[in-house]
Amino acid sequence: GIASGAAMAQQAHFAFSDRLAGAGLLAGPPFGCAGGDLNTALGRCMKGEPDKPDVAHLATQVRALATAGKIAPITGLSGDRVLVLHGSGDALVAEPVSQASYALYGEFAKEGVKVKAKWDGERAFAHTWPTQDAGNACDATESPFLGNCGFDAAGAMLQAIFGKPSRQPAAHAEGKLIAFDQRTYLSDGRDAQLADEGLIYVAPSCAEGKSCGVVYAFHGCDQNVASVGERFVQENGLNRWADAHDLAIVYPQARASFKPLNPKACWDWWGYTGPDYATRDGAQLRWLANL
């Protein structure tokens, strides 16, 4: 995921590390950073102001949630692989914020949990999803937040999680994009603030019956289908690499709202769906588990 989508990806990883293999995080805040407060989210957890996220404190919170059964046991992270990316030209999310997402895994590695996390923050791109050759100028932070950077972030993330594929992908994805009804997976009638439809890209090998993996790709704010059409879904590079790795890529879709206040269709990383947003009881994470 990218930005709010990176926050959601890390929330999902900690909540379901007993079921997931890893995460690719691009320019996002660490788990629990906002503490349910929007002002904290916009300050400490985006700009690193008035102070940067306290990783040791966040790790303590993670341990408490795990002990209470609100997220997966910490041991669920063992064997998982994570890549955390941040562009040196990103003026929207401060580098120490992304570094905190990376450092949080290190807190548990110190305790013998064998999670393999890698930091990549030396590349000169803005607040954007870097691609090999699609999107805006690499130093631009503008819709659809895809940057023509000569760097394939999608390939790097998938290789970090799954290893090097047995074959190289074609220049263009060869599978199918399928719409699905997101309302089917809601729990107890709770509104998870999602669009009616999400999308799934299915690699040809998966459609032909091969056993395949699944990746959940979380868009950033103002990057959902309602905002940018299928630009993020079609151009981020994940689909063509899915063909090489034998994967299906699920593109969940958040929706914009003013009550609760979420006009940019961000994923919930500060509590607009309720105080349990970062746990297995949260509306969006319960929906994800059902999916």
C-alpha positions in Angstrom: 0.0 0.0 0.0 0.9 3.7 -0.4 0.3 6.4 2.2 -3.0 5.6 4.0 -2.9 2.4 2.1 0.5 1.6 3.6 -0.9 2.3 7.0 -3.8 -0.1 6.2 -1.4 -2.7 4.9 0.7 -2.6 8.1 -2.5 -2.7 10.2 -3.6 -5.8 8.3 -0.2 -7.4 8.6 -0.1 -7.0 12.4 -3.8 -8.0 12.7 -3.4 -11.1 10.6 0.4 -12.0 10.6 -0.7 -15.5 11.3 -2.3 -15.6 7.8 -0.1 -13.2 5.8 3.4 -13.6 4.4 4.6 -10.0 4.5 4.0 -6.4 3.4 5.2 -3.7 1.0 4.8 -0.3 2.6 5.3 3.0 0.7 5.4 6.4 2.5 3.0 5.4 5.4 2.8 5.9 9.2 3.4 3.1 11.7 0.8 0.9 13.3 -1.2 2.8 16.0 0.6 6.1 15.4 -2.5 8.3 15.4 -4.0 6.8 18.5 -7.5 7.6 17.3 -6.9 11.3 16.9 -7.0 13.1 13.5 -4.8 16.0 14.6 -2.1 13.5 15.7 -2.5 11.7 12.4 -1.9 14.9 10.4 1.0 16.1 12.6 3.2 13.5 14.2 2.1 10.7 11.8 2.6 12.6 8.6 4.9 15.5 9.2 6.8 14.1 12.2 5.7 17.3 14.1 5.9 18.3 16.9 7.8 15.1 17.4 8.3 11.9 15.4 6.5 8.6 16.3 7.7 6.9 19.4 8.5 3.4 18.1 9.2 1.8 21.5 5.8 3.1 22.8 4.0 1.8 19.7 5.7 -1.6 20.1 4.3 -1.8 23.6 0.8 -1.1 22.3 1.2 -3.8 19.7 2.3 -6.3 22.4 -0.7 -5.4 24.5 -3.2 -5.8 21.6 -1.6 -9.2 20.8 -1.8 -10.4 24.3 -5.5 -9.4 24.4 -6.1 -11.3 21.2 -7.1 -8.1 19.3 -4.4 -8.8 16.7 -2.4 -11.9 15.8 0.3 -13.1 18.2 3.7 -11.4 17.7 5.1 -14.8 16.7 2.9 -14.6 13.6 5.5 -12.2 12.2 8.2 -14.9 12.2 9.4 -15.7 8.7 7.5 -12.7 7.2 9.3 -10.4 4.7 8.7 -6.6 4.5 9.9 -3.8 2.2 9.5 -0.2 3.4 10.0 2.4 0.7 10.2 6.2 1.0 11.2 8.8 -1.6 13.8 11.3 -0.7 11.7 13.9 -2.6 8.5 13.2 -0.6 7.3 16.5 0.9 4.0 15.2 2.1 5.1 12.4 4.5 8.3 13.0 6.5 11.0 10.3 6.2 11.1 9.7 10.0 7.4 8.6 9.8 8.2 5.9 7.2 11.3 5.0 9.1 9.1 4.4 12.2 7.1 1.8 10.2 10.3 0.0 9.4 11.8 0.3 12.9 8.6 -1.1 14.4 9.5 -4.5 12.9 12.9 -4.2 14.4 11.5 -3.9 17.9 10.2 -7.5 17.6 13.3 -8.8 15.7 15.2 -7.8 18.9 13.1 -10.2 20.8 13.9 -13.1 18.5 10.9 -12.8 16.2 12.5 -13.6 12.8 10.8 -11.0 10.6 12.9 -9.8 7.7 12.4 -6.1 7.1 14.3 -4.0 4.6 14.5 -0.2 4.3 14.8 1.6 0.9 14.9 5.4 1.3 17.6 6.6 -1.0 15.6 7.0 -4.2 14.6 10.5 -5.4 10.9 10.3 -6.0 8.1 12.4 -4.6 4.9 11.3 -2.8 4.0 8.9 -5.5 4.0 5.2 -6.4 7.2 4.8 -8.5 6.9 2.9 -11.8 9.2 1.9 -14.6 7.5 4.1 -17.2 4.0 5.1 -16.3 2.5 8.2 -14.6 3.6 11.8 -14.0 7.1 13.2 -13.6 8.9 11.4 -10.8 9.3 14.6 -8.7 5.5 15.5 -8.9 3.0 14.9 -6.2 -0.2 14.9 -8.1 -3.1 12.7 -9.2 -3.1 9.8 -9.9 0.1 9.6 -7.7 2.0 7.4 -10.1 5.5 8.4 -11.0 7.5 7.7 -14.1 10.7 7.0 -12.1 12.5 4.2 -14.0 12.0 2.2 -10.8 9.5 -0.6 -10.6 8.3 -0.4 -6.9 5.7 -3.2 -7.6 8.4 -5.6 -8.7 10.6 -4.7 -5.8 7.8 -5.3 -3.3 6.7 -8.6 -4.7 10.3 -9.9 -4.9 10.9 -8.8 -1.3 7.9 -10.9 -0.2 8.0 -13.9 -2.6 11.5 -14.0 -3.8 12.7 -13.8 -7.4 10.1 -15.2 -9.8 10.9 -18.2 -12.1 10.2 -16.1 -15.1 10.2 -12.4 -16.1 6.8 -10.7 -16.8 5.7 -9.5 -20.2 5.6 -5.8 -20.9 1.9 -5.8 -20.2 -0.3 -7.8 -17.9 -2.0 -10.7 -19.7 -4.7 -11.6 -17.1 -8.2 -10.3 -16.4 -9.6 -7.6 -14.1 -12.8 -8.6 -12.4 -15.2 -6.5 -10.4 -16.7 -7.9 -7.1 -19.3 -6.8 -4.7 -17.6 -5.5 -1.6 -20.9 -5.4 0.4 -20.9 -9.2 0.4 -18.2 -9.3 3.1 -19.4 -6.8 5.6 -19.8 -8.0 9.2 -23.0 -7.5 11.3 -24.3 -4.8 9.0 -21.4 -2.4 10.0 -20.6 0.3 7.5 -16.9 -0.1 6.7 -16.9 3.0 4.5 -16.2 1.1 1.4 -17.3 1.5 -2.2 -19.9 -0.9 -3.5 -17.3 -2.6 -5.9 -13.7 -3.6 -5.6 -11.5 -5.2 -8.3 -9.4 -8.3 -8.6 -6.7 -8.9 -11.1 -6.3 -12.7 -11.9 -3.1 -13.9 -13.6 -3.6 -16.3 -16.5 -2.1 -19.2 -14.6 -4.6 -18.7 -11.7 -7.5 -18.6 -14.1 -6.4 -21.9 -15.5 -6.5 -23.5 -12.1 -3.0 -23.2 -10.7 -2.7 -22.7 -7.0 -1.9 -19.0 -6.6 -1.1 -16.5 -3.9 -3.1 -13.4 -3.2 -1.9 -9.8 -2.6 -4.1 -7.0 -1.3 -3.1 -3.7 -2.8 -4.4 -0.7 -0.9 -4.7 2.6 -2.7 -3.7 6.0 -1.1 -6.0 8.9 -0.4 -7.6 10.4 -3.6 -6.4 7.3 -5.5 -9.5 5.1 -5.5 -11.4 4.3 -8.7 -13.9 7.0 -8.0 -11.1 9.6 -8.0 -8.7 8.4 -10.7 -10.6 5.7 -12.6 -8.5 2.5 -13.1 -5.2 4.3 -13.4 -3.7 3.0 -10.1 -5.1 -0.5 -10.7 -3.8 -0.7 -14.3 -0.5 1.2 -14.2 1.2 0.5 -10.8 3.0 -2.6 -12.2 1.6 -5.2 -9.8 -0.5 -6.9 -12.4 2.3 -7.8 -14.8 4.4 -9.1 -11.9 1.4 -11.1 -10.7 1.7 -13.0 -14.0 5.3 -14.0 -13.2 4.6 -14.8 -9.5 1.3 -16.6 -10.1 -0.8 -14.2 -8.0 -4.2 -12.6 -7.8 -4.1 -8.9 -6.9 -7.1 -7.7 -4.9 -7.8 -3.9 -5.1 -10.1 -3.0 -2.2 -11.8 0.4 -2.6 -12.5 2.9 0.2 -15.1 5.6 -0.4 -15.1 9.3 0.4 -17.5 10.8 3.0 -18.0 13.9 5.0 -19.8 12.1 7.9 -17.5 10.6 9.1 -15.0 13.1 7.8 -13.0 11.3 5.1 -13.4 13.4 1.9 -10.3 11.9 0.2 -11.3 8.2 0.5 -8.4 7.4 2.8 -8.2 4.0 4.5 -8.9 4.2 8.2 -5.7 4.7 10.2 -7.0 7.3 12.7 -10.4 6.0 13.8 -13.1 7.3 11.5 -14.8 3.9 11.6 -14.5 3.5 15.4 -11.9 3.2 18.1 -11.1 -0.4 17.2 -10.1 0.5 13.7 -6.6 -1.1 13.9 -7.7 -4.4 15.4 -9.4 -7.5 14.3 -12.7 -5.9 15.6 -12.3 -2.9 13.3 -14.9 -2.6 10.5 -12.4 -2.5 7.7 -10.2 -5.3 9.0 -13.2 -7.5 9.8 -14.3 -7.0 6.2 -10.8 -7.9 5.0 -10.8 -11.1 7.1 -14.1 -12.1 5.6 -12.8 -11.4 2.1 
